[in-house]
Amino acid sequence: MTVVLGIETSCDETGVGIVADGILLGDALATSMDEHARFGGVVPEIAARAHLHAITPMVDHALHQAGIGFADIGAVAATAGPGLATAVQVGLAAGKAYALSLGVPLYGVHHLAGHAAVDVLEHGPLPARCVALIVSGGHTSLLLIGDLARDPVVHLGDTVDDAAGEAFDKVARLLGLPYPGGPVIDRIARDGDPNAIRFPRPMTGPQDPPYRFSFSGLKTAVARHVEQHTGPLPVADVAASFQEAVADTLTRKALAACRDHQVDTLLLVGGVAANSRVRALAEQRCANAGIHLRVPSPRLCTDNGAMIAAVGDLLVRADVPPDRLDLSPDPSAVLRGALLGGPGDGRQATGASGTFV
């Protein structure tokens, strides 16, 4: 049994996780969110500096929680992309340093593969085939997934503009709500009427691409409503109606993908998967359609180190050759597989140091 140390620094969370044989042994998370709030969004250089300060304490904390030492680590996995360039660089450099000093293999993994893999820690191995809906601040994608460690990931559809989480942040700003927008809209929407305003469901017409997303127009519709409204703005109703439009669009397309590809499992992951209405509507529609819904607990939906360690654990157990220590980060990497290069990238046999020839 190989113990995997996972490091995640793609945005403003410094996450560390320790996983062995599908079991989360320990994890730690630091966030620089408060430092970004006054700017209304993440500032890359602030995030990178925060990662530099937090990475070593988070590794130490995770090891302590797991009750192990560095000598017990058998492999290191680190996010190599996508994400903020300077932030990704910090975590990947740390991963290389730990792998080199410990003499263990390094895996540079894809951030979105981590979101898909983290559910394994709570609900066991993924089925042979499933549809994954990944929704976060920077990504909204429908994927067809097989063996995450070995098989290529098939993109069914992605967002053409704003991701769902990004739309939450922008709408929150329109309503005078603080950053980050997702949690505060979720909270305020509980006091509102989701049917008060019929906001558009983007890209759901009969001639639209069935699995692609677009949330820029929905954000604009909210802005127009706010501009044209007279009298006190019913913030809770606007928030609830906007949230309902997002949840309806996401789940409608996800269920269609499951039906069209004869898949009986939907995996819902990413930061927006922590949204209470998205989760509830997904549960309702999956139950009605006879589709099994898998969704991690909210704390594992947002960026964390456990998800990266989970990917590394899958790769180790599948005997996938690791990366060279001169691996470069790719801030805009396309998801093709769990490793940044994707399946079939010409790897050969590995050596103990994690380099290969």
Secondary structure, DSSP 8 states (H G I E B T S, - for coil): --EEEEEE-SSSEEEEEEEETTEEEEEEEEE-HHHHHTTTS--HHHHHHHHHHHHHHHHHHHHHHHT--GGGEEEEEEEEESS-HHHHHHHHHHHHHHHHHHT--EEEEEHHHHHHHTTHHHH-S--SSEEEEEE-SS-EEEEEES-TTTS--EEEEEBSS--HHHHHHHHHHHTT--SSHHHHHHHHHTTS-TTSS----TT-STTS-TT-B--HHHHHHHHHHHHH--SS--HHHHHHHHHHHHHHHHHHHHHHHHHHTT--EEEEESGGGG-HHHHHHHHHHHHHHT-EEE---HHHHSS-HHHHHHHHHHHHHTT---B-TT----TT---SSSBTT-S-S----B-TTS-B-
